[in-house]
Amino acid sequence: MVRGERIEKYRGVFGRSVEAETVLNGEAAYTWDLSYYQRVTVEVDAYAYHNLDRPGMRTGIIYEDRDVLRLCQLTMLYDPQTRLVTNFEFTALTKCGAVRSALCKI
């Protein structure tokens, strides 16, 4: 559970070097740019040709590994007096899956 925890706990985990302190809608907040590269395998080509030495065709798919940038920003709103987290959000939940699962383990 993130809400109700002290903000310092997450500042230590996500790193103070990539954090930015800001004010969103009148509330104090910290934001972290937690973008990362993920290696994915993609289909780049397919082939088919006739076998000359036996009947039938040979077919196949050619794959390639690519590094894809996953843009992910975490924002945590907190109460400046108690230093407790009041809310948090990710820029894109589908792209922040690895960060979200790491947050659940803290």
N, C-alpha and C positions, 0 to 999 in steps of 0.2 A: 504494500500500500504506500503510495507516494504522498498523498495529501495528509497533512498533519505531522509529517516528518520535518526535521530541521534541515534548512537549505544547505548548511555547511557539509552535511553528509554527501550530498550530490555534487557540490563544488569540488570536493576532494576526489570523487570518483571520475567525473567527466573532465576534470582538468581546468585549472585556472588560466592556463595560457590560451585556450580557445574560447573562453567565456567573454560575454559582453554584458555589462549591467545597463539596464534600460528601464523606461517607464512605459507601460502599455495601458491605455485607457485609465490613467491615474493610479495604476497599481505598479509597485516595484517588481521587477522581473530580471531574471538572468536568461540569456540565450547562449546556446552552444551550437557551433557549426560542426556536426558530427558526420559530415559526408564521407563516404568511403567508396573504394573500388571493389567491385565484385566480379569474379571471373565466371563467365557464362559460356556454355557451348551452344553454338548456333549452326544451323544448316546453311552451307554456302553454295553447294552445287549438288547435282544428281547426274548420274550417267546410266546409259544402257547401250549395250552393243551385242551383236550376234557372235556366238562362239563359232569359230571356223572348224574346230576339231570335234565338236559334238553338237547335237541339236539343242536349240533353246537360246535364251539370251542371258547375259550377265547384267545385273543392275546393282546399283549402290548409291549411297549418299555420302557426300564429303562434309565433314564437320570441322569447325575451327573454334578455338577458344578466344574469347575477346574479354577485355577488361571494360566494364561498364561503370560509369560514375553514378552512384546512388546519392542524390542530393537529400540531405536530412538535416533538419534544424530542430532542436529541442528548446522549448521555452517553458520556464517554470516561474509562475507568479508566487510571490510570498508576501507575508505580512512583515513590514520592517520592524515592528515593535517586538513581536514574538519570534521572528525569524523562522516561522513555520510555513511550509508550502501550502498554498491555497488551491492551486490549479496547475496543470501542465498540459502541453499539447505538442504534437509533432507536425511538421509541415506536410508530410505525406505518409500516412500509415503504411501503405503498401511498400514504399521504398525504405522505410525505417524499421523493417522487421528485425534485423539483427540488433539494432540499438534498443528497440522496445523489449526484446527478450532479455537483453542484458539488464535493463532497468528493472524487470520483474525479479531478477535474481539478487538484487542489492538488498 
